[in-house]
Each structure stands twice: as C-alpha cells, then as structure tokens.
Amino acid sequence: MRLSILEEVPRGRLFIGGEWVRAASGRSFPTYNPATGEILDRVPLAEEADVGRAVDAARAALPAWAATPGPERGARLRALAAALREHRQEFARLDALNSGNVISGMRRDVEWAAESLEYFAGLIPELKGETLPEEPTAFSYTVREPFGVVGKINPFNHPIRFAAEKLAAPLAAGNTVVVKPPEQAPLSSLALARVLAGIFPPGVVNIVTGDGPTTGAALVRHPLVRRIALIGSVEAGRAVMRAAAAELKTVTLELGGKNPIIVLPDVDPDEAAAAAVAAMNFNRAGQSCSSTSRAFVHRRLHDAFVEAVRCRLARLRLGLPEHDESEMGPLVSREQHERVLGYIEAGRREGARLVCGGGVPDDPTLRRGFFVQPTLFDGVRPEMRIAQEEIFGPVLAVLAWDDEEEMLRQVNGVIYGLSAAIYTRDYAAAHRLARRIEAGYIWVNIPGGHALGSPYGGLKQSGIGREECLDELLSYTQVKSVRMRLPAGPA
C-alpha cells in the first residue's frame, strides 16, 4: 500500500509556522519498525532553538486564532475529523508499522480521534461566562479566555489518536499548540501535519520531533508556554511538574496505572477470563495505561479462571502488526522489550508461578522484532514488583482473595489510581466497591473502553486533571472577572 500522506512530507523536517523546516543543528535520530527491528526513517531532533521557533510561530498565530468565531473553529475541527476518516487506512497502517500496535486497533484509534474532534467542536458554545448579582448601578461578569500557547507531549501507545485527539480541546478553546510526538513512533504525527496544513492557519499547530530530555524539556521550560499537557509515565510526570513549577504553569498529567480487575464469586469464570484478557489490551501488547494488569479473583473461581485465561492466551495470534489477522504485535522498542523481560524475570525470582508465556516467541520471523509472549503469573503476592510497578507490557498477575477488606487493602496498596474493573452480578457489591476503590475511572462488567463526555483521569500518582469531557475543554481557558459601575442615568 502506498503511504501517500507520509510520502508527501518532506524528509528530515519539522512543521513550524505552516512550513517544513530543518532542525537548526541538523541532528536526527532513527525510528524503527518494532516488528523487524529495521529503521523506517530518520527524523529531526528538535533542540531548544527549534522549540523556540515553534513557540514563536504559535504565539504569532494566537491573536487571530483566539479571535476566530467559535463556529469557524468548530468547522475546522470537523474538517480535520473528516480528513482523518478519509485517510484512516493510511494512518492505521503507518502506526502499525511504527508502533507495533495491530492495525485493527489503529483503525479504531483514527475513528476515536475523529469522534473526539467532533465532540469538542460541539462543546465550543459552552465556553461561556457568568453574570453576578450586583447593586443596580454596577455590573459584574466573567469571560473565559485561552491560555495562549499550549505544549502537548504525547506517548507512543496511541500515536495518531493522541496527536489528533489532544488538539481538540486546546484548539476549540482558542489556544495555539506545539506538539512533541513520541520519539519511538513519530511518523504519523508528521503525516498529520501534512493534513493540518490545509485546514488550520499557519502557526496554529506546530509539530517538533525529538526526545524528552531535549525537546520535551525545552517545551516545558519555555516561558511563553503557559499550559502543558503530558501523557506518559509517572517519572515523566514528575519531571514535567518540577520544570513547570519554576514558571508556575498549569499542568495536566495523564500517567500510569497498575489497574485491578476484581472478580467476585458470582461470575462465570470463563466470562471473567474473557474480560481479563480483553481489558489487558493485548492488541497493544499490554502497552496501555488502563490495562488491568492485576486480576483479583475470588478463591472459589481461582483455578477455573487461571486455566481459562491460559487457554485464551495460548490462542492469541502474535504476528506482524500490519496484518489483519494479527491479534498482538511487538513492544514498541528494544528498551521496552528489555524492560518487560526484566519484569518477567523479577516475577520468577520473587516466587510467582509462571503459568504461560514469559519469553520471546519461537517463530524465527517474530524473533527479529521486539515480541514478548503474552504472559500469565499466578501465586502473586501484593508486595512483588509485578504487583506494584507498571510493567507496560503483556503481563497479567493473578492474586487470589476471599476476604473483601484485605482484597481492597491490596487493590489500593499501590501508588497508582487510574482505573479499575469489577465483575459481578451483585450490583450492591459493585456500587460498594466502586466507592472504595482509589481510581478515577471504574468499569463494571465492561472490559475497558471510554465514553466521550465521561471524565477520564487518575487519582494519586496516576495524574492530575480530567480529559475527554467538558472539564478538559474548560481547563484550557482562564477565567477573567470584569466589574463595572454603570453611568448615571439622566436626572
């Protein structure tokens, strides 16, 4: 298939001010096909000077974009949604090749991004102020204004989805944006820039490729970037918070998770196993912040559940991610591959029982890439690393329980609080558990997935702020109060 959008992107260029420009230093870095380990391309490494140019371009475009009537801003967001759908297969295949996520999931990512753009376009009329009660000779009201230049730092697990979706709220609110794509999978963001160029005025969206310590840090530090949003690890979130604190910037963080799926004894074990496998997001090799990587299974169902999960993982089709029949692809990079294998070894060393997986596939074709078998551990204790730390890979840990209070203590005994799933036919129990689980998003009898308009975000060290909802749109505005005394009327 001809990847026409990417082929129209000038090689080795950043997208700044509506133009394709070289990095000032001329430095670049490779980006890979994780299914083969081969280099797909080299992309520019944007340094401080390049980030400065992008911020300057965004700042110059800000007055006209902020003054653009809301319906026109919405129309441009809808035009971008239509363009994504027009090129859905190209974007999906490009992300499959560059990130390793299977193409079926990448098609859904393109559609989700388009739906998000349309959703926020429709919310623009909610950018309204309030009037306040006053004495007869005075008038007080509020208005919402954009921050100005927004910096967006995106992760590798949903490259095109986050590149497009996370533009929606800041642009709808009248901000301009500088995007730093994931260094592991930047190609679809550059292809998106080719589409953006025909929809938004120059400088409204700028895309600078690079790594976190160089490009991302320069974006966070820049004094004209007043609003930052990061999706990434807890460690990256801490680094952003430290840097942003120097300028007292407003920050949104969507960080990691060590999410539980809790199976009560009234559920069919095979149904629960199907949910646990689905909620692990194996179509992204488990590389999802919402993956339910800890299964708390009532002891009455434990043995049947473990066997049912083992059987399902044995049938999971590993393969090249651009092939429709593949159900799981590789991890995104060599570094991630080594990290996940290191966690699997830690699980063995600390005494967990390896039920299946635990290594690289036997297929010699797949051994060239960064593949790891879907892995199931049983007999996991809550203090083990595989039960405490986010692996971000295809590793599911099973913990048996028979005491609800102790189970909840273990569920909440991690630094994370992003999401959780509950499986039961007892809705009183579901409501009770949902209130006591320390997580920002709870699924009951649903193996993951988001509903647009339902606030998504974490508690504890899983993040700050809520996205995919009206709260996200409003978070890209600042409230200004105006109080005036009315002129005296005629005598």
C-alpha positions as CSV (number, residue, x, y, z in Angstrom):
1,M,0.0,0.0,0.0
2,R,1.3,3.5,-0.9
3,L,1.5,5.6,2.2
4,S,0.7,8.8,0.3
5,I,0.4,11.2,3.2
6,L,3.8,10.4,4.6
7,E,5.4,10.4,1.2
8,E,4.2,14.0,0.8
9,V,6.0,15.0,4.0
10,P,9.5,16.5,3.3
11,R,12.1,14.2,4.8
12,G,14.0,15.4,7.8
13,R,11.8,18.4,8.5
14,L,9.9,19.9,11.4
15,F,6.5,21.5,11.0
16,I,6.7,25.1,12.2
17,G,4.6,28.1,11.3
18,G,2.9,26.2,8.4
19,E,6.3,25.4,6.8
20,W,8.6,22.4,6.7
21,V,11.9,23.4,8.2
22,R,15.2,21.7,9.1
23,A,16.3,21.4,12.7
24,A,18.9,24.1,13.5
25,S,21.6,21.7,14.5
26,G,20.9,19.2,11.7
27,R,20.7,16.4,14.2
28,S,18.4,13.5,13.7
29,F,17.5,10.1,15.2
30,P,16.2,6.8,13.8
31,T,12.7,5.5,14.2
32,Y,12.1,1.8,13.9
33,N,9.7,-0.9,12.8
34,P,9.5,-2.8,16.1
35,A,8.2,-6.0,14.4
36,T,11.5,-6.3,12.5
37,G,14.0,-4.1,14.3
38,E,14.7,-2.3,11.0
39,I,15.0,1.5,10.7
40,L,12.0,3.1,9.0
41,D,13.3,6.6,8.7
42,R,15.3,9.3,10.5
43,V,13.5,12.3,11.9
44,P,14.9,15.6,13.2
45,L,15.9,16.1,16.8
46,A,14.4,19.5,17.7
47,E,16.6,21.4,20.2
48,E,15.9,24.5,22.2
49,A,16.3,26.8,19.3
50,D,13.8,24.8,17.2
51,V,11.3,24.7,20.1
52,G,11.7,28.5,20.4
53,R,10.8,28.9,16.7
54,A,7.8,26.8,17.1
55,V,6.6,28.7,20.2
56,D,7.2,32.0,18.4
57,A,5.1,30.8,15.5
58,A,2.3,29.7,17.8
59,R,2.5,33.0,19.6
60,A,2.2,34.9,16.4
61,A,-0.8,32.9,15.3
62,L,-2.6,33.3,18.6
63,P,-4.4,36.6,18.3
64,A,-6.1,35.8,15.0
65,W,-7.0,32.2,16.1
66,A,-8.3,33.3,19.5
67,A,-10.5,35.9,17.7
68,T,-11.8,33.4,15.2
69,P,-15.5,32.9,15.9
70,G,-16.3,29.7,17.7
71,P,-18.4,28.2,14.9
72,E,-15.4,28.6,12.5
73,R,-13.0,27.0,14.9
74,G,-15.5,24.1,15.2
75,A,-15.8,23.8,11.4
76,R,-12.0,23.4,11.2
77,L,-12.0,20.7,13.8
78,R,-14.7,18.9,11.9
79,A,-12.7,19.2,8.7
80,L,-9.8,17.6,10.4
81,A,-12.1,14.8,11.6
82,A,-13.2,14.2,8.0
83,A,-9.6,14.2,6.8
84,L,-8.7,11.5,9.3
85,R,-11.5,9.3,8.2
86,E,-10.6,9.8,4.6
87,H,-7.0,8.6,5.3
88,R,-7.9,6.1,8.0
89,Q,-6.2,3.1,6.4
90,E,-3.0,5.0,5.7
91,F,-2.8,6.4,9.3
92,A,-3.6,3.0,10.8
93,R,-1.0,1.1,8.7
94,L,1.6,3.7,9.4
95,D,1.0,3.4,13.2
96,A,1.1,-0.4,13.0
97,L,4.5,-0.2,11.2
98,N,6.0,2.4,13.5
99,S,4.5,1.5,16.9
100,G,3.8,-2.2,16.6
101,N,0.2,-2.0,17.6
102,V,-2.0,-4.2,15.5
103,I,-3.8,-2.5,12.6
104,S,-7.3,-3.3,13.7
105,G,-6.8,-1.3,16.9
106,M,-5.1,1.5,15.0
107,R,-8.2,1.9,12.7
108,R,-10.3,2.3,15.8
109,D,-7.8,4.9,17.1
110,V,-8.3,7.0,14.0
111,E,-12.1,6.9,14.4
112,W,-11.9,7.8,18.1
113,A,-9.7,10.8,17.3
114,A,-12.3,11.9,14.7
115,E,-15.1,11.5,17.1
116,S,-13.2,13.5,19.8
117,L,-12.6,16.4,17.4
118,E,-16.3,16.5,16.5
119,Y,-17.3,16.2,20.2
120,F,-15.2,19.2,21.2
121,A,-16.3,21.2,18.2
122,G,-19.8,20.8,19.5
123,L,-18.8,21.9,23.0
124,I,-17.5,25.3,21.9
125,P,-20.8,27.1,22.8
126,E,-20.1,26.0,26.4
127,L,-17.2,28.4,26.6
128,K,-19.4,31.0,28.3
129,G,-19.1,33.2,31.4
130,E,-21.5,34.2,34.2
131,T,-23.2,37.3,35.3
132,L,-23.2,38.0,39.1
133,P,-25.8,39.8,41.2
134,E,-24.9,43.4,41.9
135,E,-26.3,46.7,43.1
136,P,-28.4,48.5,40.5
137,T,-25.6,50.8,39.5
138,A,-23.0,48.1,38.9
139,F,-22.5,45.1,36.7
140,S,-20.2,42.0,37.1
141,Y,-19.5,39.2,34.7
142,T,-16.8,36.6,33.8
143,V,-15.3,35.6,30.5
144,R,-13.2,32.6,29.5
145,E,-10.1,33.3,27.6
146,P,-7.4,30.9,26.2
147,F,-4.1,30.4,27.9
148,G,-2.2,31.2,24.7
149,V,0.5,28.7,23.6
150,V,-0.1,25.1,24.8
151,G,2.6,22.4,24.9
152,K,1.4,18.8,24.3
153,I,3.7,15.9,24.9
154,N,2.3,12.6,23.6
155,P,3.1,8.9,24.3
156,F,3.8,6.0,21.9
157,N,0.9,3.7,22.5
158,H,-1.7,5.7,20.6
159,P,0.4,7.8,18.2
160,I,-2.2,9.2,15.7
161,R,-5.1,9.1,18.2
162,F,-3.3,11.3,20.7
163,A,-1.7,13.5,18.0
164,A,-5.2,14.5,16.7
165,E,-7.5,14.0,19.7
166,K,-5.4,16.0,22.1
167,L,-5.5,19.0,19.8
168,A,-9.3,19.2,20.1
169,A,-9.8,20.9,23.5
170,P,-7.0,23.5,23.3
171,L,-7.8,24.5,19.7
172,A,-11.6,24.6,20.5
173,A,-10.8,27.0,23.4
174,G,-8.8,29.3,21.1
175,N,-5.2,28.3,22.0
176,T,-2.4,27.5,19.6
177,V,-0.4,24.4,20.1
178,V,3.1,23.0,19.9
179,V,3.2,19.1,19.8
180,K,6.0,16.9,20.7
181,P,5.3,13.4,19.3
182,P,6.6,10.2,20.9
183,E,10.2,9.6,19.9
184,Q,9.5,5.9,19.4
185,A,6.7,6.4,16.9
186,P,6.7,9.9,15.4
187,L,5.8,9.3,11.8
188,S,2.0,9.5,12.0
189,S,2.3,12.9,13.7
190,L,4.3,14.2,10.8
191,A,1.8,12.8,8.4
192,L,-0.9,14.5,10.4
193,A,0.9,17.8,9.9
194,R,0.6,17.4,6.2
195,V,-3.2,17.2,6.6
196,L,-3.3,20.1,9.2
197,A,-1.5,22.4,6.7
198,G,-4.6,22.6,4.6
199,I,-7.1,23.1,7.4
200,F,-5.6,25.5,10.1
201,P,-3.8,28.8,9.6
202,P,0.0,28.7,9.8
203,G,1.3,28.5,13.3
204,V,-1.9,27.3,14.9
205,V,-0.4,23.8,15.2
206,N,3.3,23.1,15.2
207,I,5.0,19.7,15.4
208,V,8.5,19.2,16.7
209,T,10.0,15.7,16.9
210,G,12.6,14.8,19.4
211,D,13.2,13.1,22.8
212,G,12.0,14.0,26.2
213,P,15.2,15.3,27.8
214,T,16.0,17.6,24.9
215,T,12.8,18.6,23.0
216,G,10.2,17.9,25.7
217,A,12.2,19.7,28.4
218,A,12.7,22.7,26.2
219,L,9.0,22.9,25.5
220,V,8.1,22.7,29.2
221,R,10.7,25.3,30.2
222,H,9.8,27.9,27.6
223,P,8.3,31.0,29.3
224,L,5.7,31.6,26.7
225,V,4.2,28.1,27.1
226,R,1.7,28.7,29.9
227,R,-0.2,25.4,29.7
228,I,1.3,21.9,29.5
229,A,-0.3,18.5,29.0
230,L,1.6,15.2,29.2
231,I,0.6,11.7,28.7
232,G,3.3,9.4,30.0
233,S,5.0,7.7,32.9
234,V,4.9,8.8,36.5
235,E,8.6,9.6,36.2
236,A,8.0,11.8,33.2
237,G,5.1,13.5,35.0
238,R,7.3,14.3,38.0
239,A,10.0,15.8,35.7
240,V,7.4,18.0,34.0
241,M,5.9,19.1,37.3
242,R,9.4,20.1,38.5
243,A,10.2,22.1,35.4
244,A,6.8,23.7,35.2
245,A,6.9,24.8,38.8
246,A,9.6,27.3,38.0
247,E,7.2,29.3,35.9
248,L,4.0,28.3,37.8
249,K,2.5,26.8,34.7
250,T,-0.9,25.0,34.6
251,V,-0.3,21.3,34.0
252,T,-2.4,18.3,33.1
253,L,-0.9,14.8,33.6
254,E,-2.3,11.5,32.4
255,L,0.1,9.0,33.9
256,G,0.5,5.3,34.5
257,G,-1.7,2.7,36.2
258,K,-1.5,-0.6,38.0
259,N,-5.1,-1.3,37.4
260,P,-7.1,-4.1,39.1
261,I,-9.8,-6.3,37.7
262,I,-11.8,-7.7,40.6
263,V,-13.8,-10.9,40.0
264,L,-16.5,-11.7,42.5
265,P,-17.6,-15.3,43.2
266,D,-20.9,-15.0,41.4
267,V,-19.4,-14.6,37.9
268,D,-18.8,-17.4,35.4
269,P,-15.0,-18.0,35.3
270,D,-14.8,-18.2,31.6
271,E,-16.7,-14.9,31.2
272,A,-14.3,-13.3,33.7
273,A,-11.3,-14.7,31.9
274,A,-12.5,-13.3,28.6
275,A,-12.9,-9.9,30.3
276,A,-9.5,-10.0,31.9
277,V,-7.8,-10.8,28.5
278,A,-9.8,-8.1,26.8
279,A,-9.0,-5.5,29.5
280,M,-5.3,-6.2,29.2
281,N,-5.2,-4.6,25.8
282,F,-3.1,-7.3,24.2
283,N,-3.7,-5.6,20.8
284,R,-1.2,-3.1,22.1
285,A,0.9,-5.8,23.7
286,G,-0.4,-4.5,27.1
287,Q,1.1,-1.1,26.5
288,S,-1.9,0.9,27.8
289,C,-2.1,2.9,30.9
290,S,-5.6,1.5,31.5
291,S,-4.6,-2.2,31.2
292,T,-5.9,-4.2,34.1
293,S,-2.7,-6.0,34.9
294,R,-3.7,-7.2,38.4
295,A,-6.5,-9.8,38.5
296,F,-8.0,-10.2,42.0
297,V,-10.0,-13.4,41.7
298,H,-12.2,-14.9,44.4
299,R,-10.6,-18.1,45.6
300,R,-13.8,-20.0,44.7
301,L,-13.2,-19.3,41.0
302,H,-9.4,-19.1,41.0
303,D,-8.4,-22.4,39.4
304,A,-11.0,-22.3,36.7
305,F,-10.2,-18.6,36.0
306,V,-6.5,-19.2,35.6
307,E,-7.0,-22.2,33.3
308,A,-9.5,-20.2,31.2
309,V,-7.1,-17.3,30.8
310,R,-4.2,-19.7,29.9
311,C,-6.3,-21.2,27.2
312,R,-7.2,-17.8,25.8
313,L,-3.6,-16.6,25.8
314,A,-2.5,-19.8,24.0
315,R,-4.9,-19.0,21.2
316,L,-3.9,-15.3,20.9
317,R,-2.3,-14.8,17.4
318,L,1.0,-13.0,17.5
319,G,2.1,-11.6,14.2
320,L,3.2,-8.7,12.1
321,P,1.0,-5.7,13.2
322,E,0.1,-4.6,9.7
323,H,-1.7,-7.9,9.1
324,D,-5.4,-8.0,9.8
325,E,-5.3,-11.5,11.3
326,S,-2.7,-10.5,14.0
327,E,-4.2,-10.0,17.5
328,M,-0.9,-8.9,19.2
329,G,2.2,-7.3,17.9
330,P,5.6,-6.4,19.3
331,L,6.6,-4.0,22.0
332,V,7.5,-0.5,20.7
333,S,11.3,-0.6,21.2
334,R,14.3,-2.6,22.2
335,E,14.4,-0.7,25.5
336,Q,10.7,-1.6,26.3
337,H,11.4,-5.2,25.3
338,E,14.3,-5.5,27.7
339,R,12.3,-3.7,30.4
340,V,9.4,-6.1,30.1
341,L,11.6,-9.2,30.1
342,G,13.3,-7.8,33.2
343,Y,10.0,-7.7,35.0
344,I,9.2,-11.2,34.0
345,E,12.5,-12.4,35.4
346,A,11.7,-10.4,38.6
347,G,8.4,-12.3,38.9
348,R,10.1,-15.6,38.6
349,R,12.9,-14.6,41.0
350,E,10.4,-13.4,43.7
351,G,8.4,-16.7,43.6
352,A,5.4,-16.1,41.4
353,R,4.3,-19.1,39.3
354,L,4.7,-18.7,35.6
355,V,1.6,-20.2,34.0
356,C,2.4,-19.4,30.4
357,G,4.5,-17.1,28.2
358,G,7.5,-15.5,29.8
359,G,9.8,-15.2,26.9
360,V,10.1,-14.4,23.2
361,P,8.1,-16.4,20.5
362,D,9.6,-19.4,18.9
363,D,8.7,-18.2,15.4
364,P,12.0,-17.1,13.8
365,T,10.2,-14.3,11.9
366,L,9.0,-12.8,15.1
367,R,12.3,-13.2,16.9
368,R,13.7,-10.5,14.8
369,G,11.4,-7.9,16.4
370,F,10.6,-6.9,19.9
371,F,7.9,-9.5,20.6
372,V,7.2,-10.9,24.0
373,Q,4.7,-13.8,24.6
374,P,1.5,-13.0,26.4
375,T,2.4,-13.9,30.0
376,L,0.4,-15.1,33.0
377,F,1.6,-15.2,36.5
378,D,-0.2,-16.9,39.4
379,G,0.5,-17.0,43.1
380,V,1.4,-13.4,43.0
381,R,1.9,-11.6,46.4
382,P,0.9,-7.9,46.7
383,E,4.5,-6.8,47.6
384,M,6.1,-8.3,44.4
385,R,7.3,-5.9,41.8
386,I,5.0,-7.3,39.2
387,A,2.1,-6.4,41.5
388,Q,3.4,-3.0,42.4
389,E,5.0,-1.4,39.4
390,E,3.6,-0.6,36.0
391,I,5.2,-3.1,33.5
392,F,3.5,-1.6,30.4
393,G,3.7,-5.0,28.6
394,P,1.7,-8.2,28.1
395,V,2.0,-9.5,31.7
396,L,-1.1,-10.3,33.8
397,A,-0.7,-11.1,37.5
398,V,-3.3,-13.1,39.4
399,L,-3.9,-12.6,43.1
400,A,-6.5,-14.9,44.9
401,W,-8.8,-13.4,47.6
402,D,-11.5,-14.5,49.9
403,D,-11.7,-11.5,52.3
404,E,-13.1,-8.3,50.8
405,E,-11.4,-5.9,53.3
406,E,-8.0,-7.4,52.7
407,M,-8.6,-7.5,49.0
408,L,-9.4,-3.8,49.0
409,R,-6.3,-3.1,51.0
410,Q,-4.2,-4.8,48.4
411,V,-6.1,-3.2,45.5
412,N,-5.4,0.3,46.9
413,G,-1.9,-0.5,48.1
414,V,-0.1,0.9,45.1
415,I,0.9,4.5,44.1
416,Y,-1.4,4.4,41.2
417,G,-5.1,5.1,40.9
418,L,-6.1,5.4,37.2
419,S,-8.8,2.8,36.6
420,A,-10.4,-0.5,37.8
421,A,-12.8,-3.1,36.6
422,I,-15.4,-5.0,38.7
423,Y,-17.1,-8.2,37.5
424,T,-20.2,-9.3,39.5
425,R,-23.9,-9.8,39.2
426,D,-24.4,-8.2,42.7
427,Y,-24.9,-4.5,41.9
428,A,-24.9,-3.6,45.6
429,A,-21.4,-5.0,45.8
430,A,-20.4,-3.2,42.6
431,H,-21.5,0.1,44.0
432,R,-19.8,-0.6,47.3
433,L,-16.5,-1.5,45.7
434,A,-16.7,1.4,43.2
435,R,-16.9,3.9,46.1
436,R,-14.0,2.4,47.9
437,I,-11.5,1.7,45.1
438,E,-9.0,4.5,44.7
439,A,-9.2,5.1,41.0
440,G,-10.5,7.8,38.7
441,Y,-12.4,5.5,36.2
442,I,-14.3,2.4,37.2
443,W,-15.8,-0.2,34.8
444,V,-18.5,-2.6,36.0
445,N,-18.9,-5.7,33.8
446,I,-17.2,-3.8,30.9
447,P,-13.6,-4.7,29.9
448,G,-12.4,-1.2,29.4
449,G,-13.2,1.5,26.8
450,H,-14.2,5.1,27.2
451,A,-17.4,7.1,26.7
452,L,-16.9,10.5,25.3
453,G,-18.1,13.0,27.9
454,S,-17.2,10.7,30.8
455,P,-14.2,12.3,32.6
456,Y,-11.1,10.3,32.3
457,G,-8.1,10.7,34.6
458,G,-6.4,9.3,37.7
459,L,-6.1,9.6,41.4
460,K,-2.9,9.5,43.4
461,Q,0.2,9.4,41.2
462,S,-1.8,8.4,38.1
463,G,-2.3,12.0,37.2
464,I,-3.8,15.5,37.5
465,G,-6.9,16.7,35.7
466,R,-9.7,15.1,33.6
467,E,-9.9,14.6,29.9
468,E,-12.4,13.6,27.2
469,C,-15.1,15.8,28.7
470,L,-16.3,19.4,29.3
471,D,-13.8,19.7,32.1
472,E,-11.0,19.2,29.7
473,L,-12.3,22.0,27.4
474,L,-12.7,24.4,30.3
475,S,-9.2,23.5,31.6
476,Y,-7.7,25.2,28.5
477,T,-9.3,28.5,29.5
478,Q,-8.6,31.1,32.2
479,V,-11.5,32.9,33.9
480,K,-11.4,36.7,33.9
481,S,-13.7,38.8,36.1
482,V,-15.0,42.2,35.0
483,R,-16.8,44.6,37.4
484,M,-18.0,48.0,36.3
485,R,-20.1,50.8,37.6
486,L,-22.8,51.9,35.3
487,P,-23.0,55.5,34.3
488,A,-25.7,57.5,36.0
489,G,-28.9,58.0,34.0
490,P,-30.5,61.3,33.1
491,A,-31.6,63.5,36.0
